[in-house]
């Protein structure tokens, strides 16, 4: 399919509304990033989303956009609460895959000397990999509490603080969650996986601050060049995947896909019984993921105490989701309106003043965390009012793949990747050579370019650049 795309300015591209499109499609990218976007069906997917009922303003693709299921990864769309839809393909299979960042008072020099011991301890304490099983032994009833309470469950069990919850998106809990409608299969997959890192692009990193772009904002978040940070990237594991599968099937059976440009965009009206049922099940998976990252962070604190002797002032900077649908108020045609916003591989990026932002950050804006790939930089940024105008308060969620896992396995060897990382001073530990190869830095886009575009457009502003010194992979 030939798609006509028009360049609006240095970082903005547009597919004009034609035929059955309800709105135009807008892509935010540089020439360099657009060249990669054109290599797969991303543009077709962004255009297809514009066909969906009730879509508002435009179908958006962010600088890290690449081919996904239904929506492109790096896709954003908002839908009317009156006649709009909710779509599992607009959320993704890894519901509430997200990232959290901890700041510490541990010096880079001191941590460098014991990073191998730290990594080994983290590997012992946190199950990882495709088959990694939880150390918790939960009953179904206890897991239902997790789905209802999110990070609040961890707080009750002594694995979180009130400050942790305050600095988590949605305070670590989506109120619409209903554990009763989550399938038995999702429960069975979720029971052995709470408090596990998982596989794929999920990771845990010990990082040093490479650059600070805004001293005032960095200080407000507790970030300094002298001390290390820790980043955790994971999601809802098999439970979230099963919720997505369950409702894709239910929506196909009830509504079919004859009127859709792509079967993967199966959806339900947001106000229908099935649309509301998916929302409640999805929110349950969101809560599972928030709790999962919280418990992993608890293990991180405990591991540091074992090796470093203490774990004071290991404080959460923020936790952001990047596969989610939720109700938010945004300006539409000059008036504030509640919409159903889908962020698929996209991070919320609210500017100062929004009530959803923790009080500690409300005057400066929401912290935005954009993880890199193994061996490359990650970024701490700040949300902006411009992002709220450009694409419903959203920005990129990471680097975005440029090569498949199969392609990586054909081209690289695990030992080679580990040696390259060690030359950069990065200690790495993985559950398998295969997992290491599939996540090689070479298979991802240039994170610095993705962040440059986000910064220049005003989708988010740079605060600090973080680089790994030790990486744990599933």
C-alpha positions in Angstrom: 0.0 0.0 0.0 1.3 3.4 -1.0 0.6 6.0 1.6 1.0 9.6 0.8 2.7 11.4 3.7 3.3 15.2 3.8 6.2 16.8 5.8 4.8 19.7 7.9 8.0 20.8 9.6 11.3 19.4 10.8 9.7 16.8 13.1 6.0 16.6 12.0 4.5 14.5 9.2 0.9 14.1 8.2 -1.3 11.7 6.4 -4.3 13.7 5.3 -7.8 12.5 6.0 -9.1 10.7 2.9 -11.7 8.1 2.2 -13.1 6.4 5.4 -10.5 8.1 7.7 -12.3 10.0 10.4 -9.3 12.1 11.3 -5.8 12.6 9.8 -2.7 10.7 11.1 0.2 12.6 12.6 3.7 11.2 13.0 6.4 13.0 15.1 9.8 12.0 13.8 13.1 13.3 12.3 14.2 12.3 8.8 16.5 9.7 10.4 13.7 8.1 12.4 11.2 8.3 9.6 13.5 6.3 7.4 13.2 3.5 9.9 9.5 3.9 10.4 9.0 3.3 6.6 10.7 -0.1 6.8 7.7 -1.8 8.2 3.9 -1.3 8.2 3.9 1.4 10.9 2.4 4.1 8.7 -0.3 1.8 7.5 -1.2 1.0 11.2 -1.2 4.7 12.2 -3.6 5.4 9.2 -5.8 2.4 10.1 -6.4 3.7 13.6 -7.9 6.8 12.1 -10.8 4.7 10.8 -12.0 3.8 14.3 -15.3 5.3 15.6 -15.2 8.3 17.9 -11.5 9.1 17.4 -10.6 12.7 18.3 -8.2 15.1 16.6 -5.8 12.6 15.0 -4.1 9.2 15.2 -0.6 9.8 16.5 2.7 8.1 16.2 5.6 9.1 18.4 9.4 9.2 17.6 10.0 5.6 18.6 7.1 4.2 16.5 7.4 0.7 15.0 5.1 -2.1 13.9 2.9 -3.6 16.6 -0.3 -5.5 17.0 -3.2 -3.4 15.8 -1.9 0.0 16.8 1.8 0.7 16.1 4.0 0.6 19.2 4.5 4.3 19.9 0.8 5.0 19.0 -1.6 7.3 20.8 -5.3 7.9 20.2 -8.1 9.4 22.2 -11.8 8.4 21.8 -15.1 10.1 22.7 -16.8 8.8 25.7 -20.1 9.1 23.8 -19.5 7.2 20.6 -15.8 6.0 20.9 -14.3 2.6 21.4 -11.8 0.7 23.5 -9.4 -1.7 21.8 -7.0 -4.3 23.2 -4.8 -3.6 20.2 -4.5 0.0 21.4 -3.1 -1.2 24.8 -1.1 -4.2 23.9 -0.6 -7.7 25.3 1.8 -6.6 28.0 -0.7 -4.4 29.8 1.0 -1.7 31.9 4.4 -2.6 30.8 6.2 0.3 32.5 9.3 1.6 34.2 10.2 3.0 37.6 13.3 4.9 38.7 14.9 5.0 42.1 17.4 7.6 43.3 20.0 6.7 45.9 22.7 8.2 48.1 25.2 5.5 47.0 28.2 7.0 45.2 29.2 5.8 41.8 32.7 5.0 43.0 31.5 2.8 45.9 29.0 1.0 43.7 31.4 0.3 40.9 33.6 -1.7 43.3 30.8 -4.0 44.3 28.6 -4.0 41.2 29.2 -7.7 40.4 28.2 -8.7 43.9 25.1 -6.5 43.7 24.1 -8.0 40.4 24.6 -11.5 41.7 22.5 -10.7 44.8 19.7 -9.1 42.6 19.8 -12.2 40.4 19.3 -14.4 43.5 16.5 -12.3 45.0 14.5 -11.5 41.9 13.2 -14.3 39.6 13.7 -13.5 35.9 13.3 -15.1 32.5 10.5 -16.7 30.6 10.0 -19.4 33.2 11.0 -17.3 36.3 8.6 -18.3 39.1 7.6 -16.1 42.1 9.0 -16.7 45.5 5.5 -15.7 46.8 3.0 -18.5 47.4 -0.3 -16.7 46.8 -3.7 -18.2 46.9 -6.3 -17.2 44.3 -8.0 -15.0 46.9 -4.7 -13.2 47.6 -4.1 -12.6 44.0 -7.6 -11.1 43.6 -6.6 -8.6 46.3 -3.5 -7.7 44.3 -5.7 -7.1 41.2 -8.0 -4.9 43.2 -5.4 -3.0 45.3 -2.4 -2.8 43.1 0.6 -1.3 44.9 -1.6 -0.9 48.0 -1.4 -4.6 48.5 2.4 -4.3 48.7 2.0 -1.5 51.2 -0.1 -3.7 53.4 2.5 -6.4 53.3 5.4 -4.0 54.3 6.9 -4.0 50.8 6.1 -0.3 50.0 5.9 3.1 51.6 3.2 5.7 51.2 5.7 7.8 49.3 6.1 5.0 46.8 2.4 5.0 46.1 2.2 8.8 45.8 5.0 8.7 43.2 3.4 6.0 41.1 1.1 6.8 38.2 -2.5 6.5 39.4 -1.1 6.0 42.9 -0.4 2.4 41.9 -4.1 1.5 41.6 -6.8 1.8 38.9 -10.1 2.1 40.7 -12.1 0.5 37.9 -10.5 -2.9 38.4 -12.8 -5.9 38.9 -10.9 -9.1 39.7 -14.1 -11.1 39.5 -14.2 -10.9 35.7 -10.6 -11.9 35.1 -10.5 -15.4 33.7 -9.3 -18.6 35.4 -6.6 -18.9 32.8 -5.3 -15.4 33.6 -5.3 -16.2 37.3 -3.4 -19.5 36.7 -0.8 -17.6 34.6 -0.5 -14.7 37.1 -0.2 -16.7 40.3 3.4 -17.9 39.8 4.7 -14.7 38.2 4.1 -11.9 40.7 7.5 -10.4 41.8 9.2 -11.6 38.6 11.1 -9.6 36.0 10.1 -11.6 33.0 11.9 -11.7 29.6 12.2 -9.9 26.3 13.0 -6.2 26.7 12.4 -6.2 30.4 15.4 -5.3 32.6 16.8 -4.1 35.9 19.7 -1.7 35.7 22.1 0.0 38.0 23.0 3.3 36.4 25.2 6.4 36.7 24.2 9.9 35.8 26.0 10.8 32.6 24.7 14.3 32.0 22.3 16.7 33.8 20.5 19.1 31.5 18.5 21.0 34.1 20.1 21.2 37.6 17.0 22.6 39.2 14.7 19.8 38.0 17.3 17.1 38.7 17.6 18.4 42.3 13.8 18.4 42.7 13.9 14.7 41.8 16.9 13.8 44.0 19.2 13.2 41.0 23.0 14.1 41.2 26.0 13.0 39.2 27.7 11.6 42.3 25.1 8.9 43.0 23.7 5.9 41.2 20.1 5.3 40.1 18.2 2.0 39.6 15.7 1.4 36.8 13.1 -1.4 36.7 11.3 -2.2 33.4 8.6 -4.9 33.4 4.8 -5.4 33.2 1.9 -7.7 33.9 3.5 -10.9 32.7 1.3 -13.8 31.6 -1.8 -12.4 33.4 -1.9 -9.3 31.3 -1.2 -11.3 28.1 -4.1 -13.6 28.9 -6.5 -10.7 29.6 -5.7 -9.2 26.2 -6.2 -12.6 24.5 -9.5 -13.2 26.3 -11.0 -9.9 25.2 -9.7 -10.0 21.6 -11.6 -13.3 21.3 -14.7 -12.0 23.0 -14.8 -8.8 20.9 -14.3 -10.8 17.7 -17.1 -13.2 18.6 -19.5 -10.4 19.4 -18.7 -7.6 16.9 -16.6 -9.3 14.1 -14.1 -7.3 12.0 -15.9 -6.9 8.7 -15.9 -3.1 9.0 -12.3 -2.7 10.2 -9.3 -2.0 8.0 -7.3 -4.5 10.1 -8.6 -7.5 12.1 -6.1 -6.6 14.9 -8.0 -3.4 15.6 -10.9 -5.4 17.1 -12.7 -3.2 19.6 -15.9 -2.6 21.6 -17.9 0.6 22.1 -16.5 2.1 25.3 -20.0 2.3 26.8 -21.0 -1.2 25.9 -21.2 -4.0 28.4 -18.2 -5.7 26.8 -16.2 -2.5 26.5 -16.7 -1.8 30.2 -15.9 -5.5 31.0 -12.5 -5.2 29.1 -11.8 -1.9 30.9 -12.3 -3.6 34.3 -10.2 -6.6 33.4 -7.5 -4.4 31.9 -7.4 -2.3 35.0 -6.9 -5.4 37.1 -3.9 -6.3 35.0 -2.6 -2.7 35.3 -2.8 -3.1 39.1 -0.9 -6.4 38.9 1.9 -4.7 37.0 2.1 -1.8 39.5 2.3 -4.3 42.3 4.9 -6.4 40.5 7.3 -3.5 40.0 6.7 -2.4 43.6 7.6 -5.8 45.0 10.7 -6.0 42.7 11.7 -2.6 44.0 11.4 -3.9 47.6 13.8 -6.8 46.6 16.2 -4.2 45.2 16.2 -2.3 48.5 16.8 -5.5 50.4 19.6 -6.7 48.1 21.4 -3.3 48.5 21.1 -3.6 52.2 22.8 -7.0 52.1 25.7 -5.8 50.0 26.0 -2.1 50.9 25.1 -2.5 54.6 22.1 -0.1 54.4 19.3 1.0 52.1 18.3 4.4 53.4 17.2 7.1 50.9 16.6 4.6 48.1 13.6 6.7 47.0 11.2 6.2 44.1 11.5 9.1 41.6 8.4 8.0 39.6 6.7 5.0 38.0 5.1 5.4 34.6 2.9 3.0 32.5 3.3 2.8 28.8 0.7 0.2 27.7 -2.6 1.4 29.0 -6.1 2.9 28.2 -7.7 5.3 30.7 -10.1 8.1 31.2 -8.5 11.6 31.3 -9.7 15.2 30.8 -8.1 17.0 27.9 -8.9 20.1 25.9 -11.0 19.3 22.8 -12.2 22.2 20.6 -11.5 24.7 23.3 -13.3 22.8 26.1 -12.1 20.3 28.7 -13.6 16.9 27.9 -13.2 13.4 29.3 -11.8 11.0 26.7 -10.6 7.4 26.6 -6.9 7.7 25.8 -5.0 4.8 24.5 -1.2 4.8 24.9 0.5 1.9 23.2 4.2 2.0 23.8 3.7 5.6 24.9 4.4 7.5 28.1 2.2 10.0 29.8 3.8 13.5 29.8 1.8 16.0 31.8 2.9 19.5 32.3 2.8 21.5 35.6 -0.5 21.9 37.5 -2.3 18.7 36.6 -4.0 17.2 39.7 -2.8 13.7 38.6 0.8 14.6 39.3 2.2 14.0 42.8 2.2 17.1 45.0 6.0 16.9 45.1 6.2 17.5 41.3 2.9 19.4 40.6 4.7 22.8 40.1 7.3 21.4 37.8 5.5 18.7 35.8 5.3 14.9 35.7 8.6 13.0 35.6 8.9 11.0 32.4 11.2 8.0 32.2 12.4 6.8 28.8 14.4 3.6 29.0 17.0 2.7 26.5 18.1 -0.7 25.3 20.7 -2.8 27.1 24.0 -1.0 26.9 22.6 2.4 25.8 21.5 5.4 27.7 18.1 6.0 29.3 16.6 9.4 30.0 14.8 11.2 32.8 12.6 13.9 31.4 9.8 16.2 32.5 6.3 16.5 31.1 5.1 19.6 29.3 2.0 21.7 28.5 3.1 21.4 24.8 2.7 17.6 25.0 -0.9 18.1 26.2 -1.6 20.2 23.1 0.4 18.0 20.6 -0.9 14.5 21.5 -2.9 14.4 24.7 0.0 14.6 27.0 2.1 11.8 25.6 5.6 11.1 24.5 7.8 8.2 23.5 8.4 5.2 25.7 11.8 4.0 24.6 14.1 3.4 21.6 11.9 1.1 19.5 13.1 -1.9 17.7 14.6 -1.8 14.2 15.3 -5.6 13.9 13.3 -8.6 14.9 14.4 -11.1 17.5 14.9 -13.7 14.8 17.1 -11.3 12.9 19.2 -10.7 16.0 19.6 -14.4 16.6 20.9 -14.8 13.0 23.4 -12.0 13.3 24.8 -12.0 16.9 26.2 -14.3 19.5 25.6 -14.0 23.3 29.3 -14.1 24.2 30.0 -11.3 21.6 27.3 -9.1 23.1 28.5 -9.6 26.7 32.1 -8.9 25.6 31.0 -5.6 23.9 29.2 -4.5 27.0 32.1 -5.4 29.3 34.4 -3.2 27.2 32.0 -0.3 28.0 32.3 -1.1 31.7 28.9 -2.7 31.9 28.5 -5.9 34.0 25.6 -8.0 32.6 23.8 -11.1 33.8 21.1 -12.9 31.9 19.1 -16.1 32.3 20.1 -17.1 28.7 22.4 -16.3 25.9 19.4 -16.2 23.6 17.7 -13.5 25.7 20.9 -11.5 25.6 21.2 -11.7 21.8 17.5 -10.8 21.2 18.0 -7.6 23.1 21.3 -6.5 21.7 21.7 -2.7 21.5 22.1 -2.9 17.8 18.5 -4.0 17.2 17.1 -0.8 18.6 16.7 2.7 17.3 19.0 5.5 18.5 17.6 6.5 21.9 19.5 9.8 21.8 17.7 10.7 18.5 14.3 9.7 19.9 14.8 11.9 22.9 16.2 14.7 20.8 13.0 14.8 18.8 10.8 14.6 21.9 12.8 17.4 23.5 12.8 19.7 20.4 9.1 19.2 19.8 8.3 19.8 23.4 6.7 16.3 24.0 9.0 16.2 27.1 12.1 18.1 28.2 15.4 16.5 29.0 16.5 16.5 32.7 19.2 13.8 32.9 20.9 11.1 30.8 21.5 7.8 32.6 23.9 5.1 31.5 24.1 1.5 32.8 27.0 0.1 34.9 25.2 -3.2 35.6 22.3 -4.9 33.8 20.1 -7.8 34.8 18.1 -9.4 31.9 15.5 -12.1 31.8 
